[in-house]
Amino acid sequence: MSGSANHITGAAGFIGLGNIGAPMAERLLRHPGGLIVCDTRPEAVQPFIDQGATPAATPAELAEKATVISVVVLNDAQVRTVLTGQQGILSTARPGTVVAVHSTISDRSAAELAAVCAEREVEFVDAPISGGAAGAKQGSLAVMVGGSDTAFEKVRETFEYWAELVVHAGEAGAGTRMKLARNLLHFVSFTATAEASRLAESAGLNIVDLGKVVRHSDAITGGAGAIMLRETTAPVAEDEFWHPIFSHTRDLGEKDLALALRLGEHLGVELPFARMALAGLGIGLGVGPGEISEEFEEHP
C-alpha cells in the first residue's frame, strides 16, 4: 500500500466475498478502522470472523458503522438491491459515507445510483476492477474510479490495500466506461487470438508453443498497451514525436498482416480480423494507411 493509513478513519465495509471479493477483503483485515463483512453465505463470512473482522447480517447493518463500503456482487440488479433494498445500505448509511461498486455495471446505472445516494448525502463511486482473481490474490488489481474528487480522496487509500493502480476516471459512470473500453480490447483480442490459432493450426504448427511465444514477447513489448501513450486519437502531425514511431509500426504491421493473409489464402483459412487490421492499422495509429495496405486494397 502506497498511501498513509494514518489518514483513514472509520471502518471499512465489504459486501460480497466471492472469488474476487474475498481476497480483496482479506487485505483489509489490516485496515486501522477495522473491517465489517457481509455475504449471504455464512461459510464465506466465517474465515473473516476467525481473523477478527466484524460480521453484518445485512447491508443495512454493515452501513451503520462503515464509512467506506465496497460492493462486489454479480450484476446491476444485485447492486440495486444491496444499495436501495429494504435492508440495503441507504436505509442506514450516514451522511459522508462512500459506497464503492466494484462490479461491472451499466454506466447509466452508476449515474442513477449516484443521484439516489446524493439524496441521502452519501457519496457513490463506480470503481470496477481489472486483474481478475489472480490480481485480487496478489493485491495487484487496477481500479478505475468514477465519482467526485472528494469521494475519490476518501476511497483512494482504502483501495490501495488491494489495488496496485488507482485511477480517477472522472464523474460517476466514468469508471464503468473506462472498464468497458478496457474489456472491449480484452475480448476483441481473444477473438483475434482464435483467428491466429486457426491459421497456425492449419499451417501444421503447435499452437501451445505459439501461446508460449505470444506470452513471452508480450511481456517484453507490452502488447497492445504499448501504443496507448498519446492523450488523443486525433491524426498525428508529421512533425510530432510519435509520427516516425507509429509510421514504422504501421509499415511493419502491414507487411506482416499482408503475409499472414497470403498464407491464409494459400491454406484456405478466412482471416477477417487480419483483413480489417490491415485496412485500419495506419488509420488507427493516426498516420494513415501505408503503401502495402493501399496495394492490398487494389490487388487483394
Secondary structure, DSSP 8 states (H G I E B T S, - for coil): --S-GGG--SEEEEE--STTHHHHHHHGGG-TT-EEEE-S-HHHHHHHHHTT-EE-SSHHHHHTTEEEEEE--SSHHHHHHHHHSTTSGGGT--TT-EEEE-S---HHHHHHHHHHHHHTT-EEEE--EESHHHHHHHT-EEEEEES-HHHHHHHHHHHTTTEEEEEEEESTTHHHHHHHHHHHHHHHHHHHHHHHHHHHHHTT--HHHHHHHHHHHHHHH-GGGGGTTSS--S---TTSTHHHHHHHHHHHHHHHHHHHHHHHHHHT---HHHHHHHHHHHHHHTS---HHHHHHHH--
